[in-house]
Amino acid sequence: MATPPKRLAPLPSLAHLRVLATVAQQGSATRAAAALFRAQSAVTRSIREIEQVLGEPLLERRATGMVPTAVGRAVLERTARVFGELEDLASWCAAVPSRARTAVAPAVPSYLLNTRRLQLLVALARHRHMPTAAHALGISQPAVSAAIRVLESGAGFPLFDRTIGGLLPTEAGEQFVLQVRRALNELRHIPDDIAAVKGSIRGQVVVGGLPFARTRILPEAVARVSRSHPGVRVVTDESAYEILAADLRAGDVDFIFGGLRAADMASGLRGEMLMSEAMVVLARSDHPLAGGRGLTLARLGRQQWILPRAHTPARTILDDVFARARVRTPEPAVETADLAMIRGLLLRTDMLAILPAQQLHYECQTGSLVVLDIALPGTERDIGLTLRATGEPSPAARTLIEAIRDVVAGMATPAI
């Protein structure tokens, strides 16, 4: 029996947050009501409802007007990022050539100010099946259809192609959904921002963990954060880098830790180098070549090898190493990047593997694996954090990032 989809977590109302931002900007409910073309009672009710949802007073009522509380300032700061994403989306929609309208829309048009509608869009893009998306939000299928019609009418172009196999996002729809995901992911940080103002770091952090990060540095950083901030929940995603980068741009992943890729730094991401490490040749401790001196790639080339898959960055680096030594890259006995597989094969066979020693740090530390006596110049890789070029990580993500920096700073340079 199939597992039913999980209901989506409620998020703060975008419409209420717009009212909050307007009141803070105008300094009074009366002026905000005029700016929003709404009754003052409706503005007051929106402020009351968002304060009830978030569980904190957001505005101080003074004789001179309304000013944000400390919590209110944190909420408004995150709200500005949310609306920044939606403003960018509205501007992009207005520039789409097929858009059949000429009127200038407000910075964030009303059709984008319904939180559940945007959640439904993302759920539909993920499931590509209307009944499943409806169940995820606890609404009827006709309500899903009506919500998508509102979004497509507001955007001015189709977001989905209706096919026999389900609903497929159009090319424009894919971009639309990406920007909506970014806005919703900013929105979900608001409760954690509030907790941080009150002195508590909590919330979920999703880390894209590349192979280098998962053995020593990330576990130590997570352990430190868990001890000092038990309200933080860490989720690691071990997907391929390309998938992680796409989810990072959408905000589903908070940051990636591992090898940096310069090519992506011009596409909405930024890198922070924390360390650099060369690759080494690893073998089991009683391998016939263990303890040998002055080893050469020509001699090692005749061994059985575990190599990264073809066309990956790591394999490209190794191909260059052998080419510079004028030795043909050996045919691999096994192609894999899975550390459990590499570890098992190294311990059970005479195979060799080339990778950063950090990835099998504990096996080298206990002596079950050894680093062979051969230098591999030109194999240094920059290791660090990949983050979105814009936006601000959640308090929990910032705390884990700082812990990673501290762990790296306290590490001794490994002997090679």
N, C-alpha and C positions, 0 to 999 in steps of 0.2 A: 504494500500500500504506500502510495507516494506521501512524503512529508508535506503537510500544508505550508504555504509560505508564511513567514513571520509578519505580523502586523507592524507597520511602520511606526516609529516613535514619533509622538507629537512634537512639533517645533513651534516656537513663538510666532504669533501672527504678524505677517509683513505689514498688513494694513494698520495694525495697532502701533507697530514700530515707526511707521511713517508719521503717524500722529504725534508720537513721543518726540521724534526728531524735530517736527515743526514747532511744537510747544517750546522745546528747549531753544530753538533758533529765535522764535518770536518773543519768548519771555513771558507769555501769558496764553491762557486758553482762549481768551476772546480774540486776540490777534491771530492765533493759530486757526481758529474757526473761520475767520474771514479769509485767510490765505488758502484754506482747504475747501472753501465754499460749503461748509457744514455748520450745523447748529452747534452752539457752545456745549449744550448738554451731551451731544454725541461725542464731542472731543473729550469731555470730562469722563464719559463712560468708557471710552477707549483706554484712557490712561489708567483708570481704576482696574480694568480687566487685565491689562498687561502687567500691572503691579501684582495682581492676584496670581497670575500664571507664574511669574518669576519669583514670587514670594518675598519681594523686597520693595520698599519705597524707592522710586526712581527720581522723583522731583520733590523739592522742598517748596512749600507754599509760603511765600513771604509777602509782606506788604507791598514790596516793589515788583512782585511778579513771581514766576516760577523759575527755579534754578536746579540743575541736576545734582543729585546726591553723588557720593563717591561711587556707589554701585551704578547709578544712572550714567555717570561719565564713562564707565567701562562698557556698559551696554550700548551707549551711543557711539563709542569708538568702533565696536564690532559692527554695529548697524551701518555705519558709514561705509565699511568694506562690503557689506552685503549689497547695499544700494549702488555702490560703485560697480559691482559686477552686473547688476540689473540694468544700470544706465548704459554700460558698454554693450550689453545685449540689445537694448532698445535702439542704440545708435547703429549697431551692425544690421539689425533687421531693416531699419530705414534705408540702408545703403544697398540692400540686396536688389539687383536689377529687376527681378521678376515681381517685386512688391508693387501692387496695384493701388497706391494711394499717394497723395501729394501733401496732405496736411502734416504739419509738424507736431509730433507727439510730445507729451510731457516727458521730463527726464526719466521717470519710471512710470510708464502707462499703467492704468488700473488693472489691465488683464494679467499683469505680472505680480500683482500684490496679493495673490491668494496662495498662501503657503501650501495648503493641501493640493491645490491644482498643480503646483510645480512638483510636489512629491509624486503625484500620480503620473505626471509626464515621465519622470525618471524611472518609476517602476514599470511603466509601459515600455519604455525603451529597453529596459533590462530584460523583461520577461517576453516581450513581443507577443503577448497573448492577453487580450482584454479581460477575460474572466479572472485570470491570475492576478493581474494588476488591481482589479476591483476588490478581490479578496484581501490583498495586502493592505488596502486602505479601509476596508470594512464598509464599502459603498456598493451600490448596484452597478451593473454593466451599463445601463443607459446613462447613469451619472458620469461614467468614464467617457462615453462618447460625447456627452455635452461639454465636458471640461476640455477635451481635445479640440472640439469645434471652436470654443472660445479662444484658445491659444492660437490655433491656425488662423482664425479671423483677425486676431490682434497682430500676429506676426506678418500677415499678408501673403503667406505661402504655405504649401503643405508641409507638415512635419513628418508624415508617415505615408508610405505606399501600402495600400491594402492588397495583399497577395493571398493565394490559397494557403501558403505555409504560415501566414500570420502577418503582423504589422512590422514593416521594416522601415527604420528611419531613413528619410531622404538625405541627400548630402547636406542640404541646408539644415535639416532636422538634427543631424549628428552634431553640428556646431552649436545649434540652439540648446540641445540637451547638455552639451559640455559646459556651457556658460551657466545654465541653471544649476547643474551639479556643484559648480564652484560657489554659487550664491548660497545654496542650501548647506554646504559644508561649512561656510563661514557662520551661518545661522546656528548650527548645532553647537558651536563653541560658546554661545552666550551664557548658559548656566555655569560652565567651567570658569569663564571670566568673572562671574559674580562670586564664585567660591574663592577665587584667587584674591579678590579684593578683601574678603573676610578672613584671609590667612590660611586657606586650605587649597592645596593643589590636588585636583582630582580630574577624572575623565578618562576617556579612551584615546590611546595613541596608536596609530597604525604605521608601522615601520616597514619599508621595503628593505628586506635584509638580503644583500648579495652574499655570495659564498665567503668572501674574506671576513665579513662582519660577524658571521654566525657562530664562530668557534669560541672566541675569547673576549673580544671587546664588548660586543653588544650584550652577551649574558651578564658580564660584570656590571655594565652600566644599568641594566634593568634591575639587577639585584640591589644596587645602591638606591635606586629610585623606589623600589618596592619597600625597602626597609624604612626609608624616611617619609614616604608618601603612600601609605597603603590604599588610598583611594584612587590611585592611578592604575588603570588596566592597560596592558600592552598587548597588542596583536601584531604578529609578524606575518608578512606576506612574502613568500619565497618564489613568486612568479618570475618569469623572464624579465630582463631589464626593460624591454620595450613596453611590456604590459604595465610594469611599475611606473615608468615615466608617464604613460598616458593617464594612469590613475592619480599620479602626483599632480599633473596639470589640472585635473578635475577636482582635486581636494580630497579624494577618497583615501589617498595615502598622504600622511603628514610629511614624511621625508624618506629619502633613500640613503642607506649607509653602505659603502663599499667602494669599488673602483669608480673613479670619475671618468666621464666621457665628454671630452671637450666639444664634440659636435652638437651636443644637446644644449649647451649653454646659451645658444642664440635663439632658442625656441621656447622661451617662457620659463626656463629653469636657470638656476645659478649653482655653482659648486663652491665648496669650501674645503680646501685640501687640509688634512690633518696629519698625514704622514706619507712616506713613500717607501716601498719595499721591493727589492728585487726577488725574482723567482729563484728557486733552488731545485736541485734534483734530490728526490727522496727515495729511500729504499728501506727494506726491513733491516733490523740491526745485524742479523747474521747473513746478509746478502754477500755473495762472493766478492763484490767490489767495495763493501763497507771497510773503511780504514785505508783504502788504497789512496796513493798520493799521485798528483799530477795527472789526473784523469782528463781525457780529451773527448770531445763530442764524436770524433771518428770512432773511438773505441766504444763509447756508449751507444752509438748508433746501431750497433749489432745486437743490442739487448731488446727484450720485449718491452713495449711502452704502453702506458695509459696516457692518452692525450685528450685535450679538449676537442670538442666537435669542430669540424672544418668551418671556416668563415666566421668563427667567433673572434672577439678581440684577443683573447688569450692565445688562441691557435695562431693568429696572425703574428703575434709577438714571437712565438716559438719558431714559426717558419722563418722569420727574419734572423733569429739567432743561428739556426743551422745554415742558412744561406750565407751569412757573414763568415762562418767557419768553413765554408765551401764543402759542406757535408749535406747530403740529401736528407730531408726530414724523413725519419723512419716511418714505415707503415705501422699504424697503431694496432696493437692487439685488441685494445678496447678504447672506444671513444665515449667519454662521459665527463660531466662536471659534478656529478653527485659525490659528495665527500664520503658518505657511508660506503658507497661502492669502491671508491679509490682506496679508502682505508682497508677495507676487507681484502682487496686484491693485493695491496702492498704487503700485508701481514701474512698472506697465504702463498705468495708466489715470488719469483725472482723478477717480477716486473718493476719498472721504474716509472716515476711520475714527476712532472715539473709543475710546480705551483708555489705560491708564497708560503713560507714556513708557518705563518700565522694560522693557516687553515688547518694544519694538523699539529698545532702547538703542543697539546697535551701528550700526544704520542711521541713527539720528539723529546719532551721534558722527561717522560718516564723511561725513555731509551728503547721503546719498541720499534721506533723508526729513527733513521739517521739521515743527516744531510751529507751527501757525497762531496768529495773535495774537488769541485769544479765550479769556477765562477761563470756567471751568465750575464755579461755586460749587455746593457741595452734592454734589460727586461724589467726595469723599475716601473712600477705603476703608482700613480697618485691615488691615494685612498682618502675618502672623506665623505662629506655630507652633500647630497643633492637636494635642493629646496626650490620652491617656486620663487621666481624672481620678484613677484609682488605678493602682498598678503602677509599676514602675521600668524605664525603657528599658535596653537592653543597654549595656555599655561603649562599643561602637562607635557606637551610636545617640547616646549622650550626647556623644561626641567630635564627631560631625557637627553636632549641635545647637549645640554651643559654637562651632564654626567658622562656622555661619550667623550666629550672634549677632555674632561678630567682624567678618564681612564687612559686615553691615548697619551696625554701629557705625562702621566706617571709611569708609562711603560719604558723599560730599558730597550735599547736598540738590540734586536735579536742578532745573535752571532750567526754568520753565514760561512 
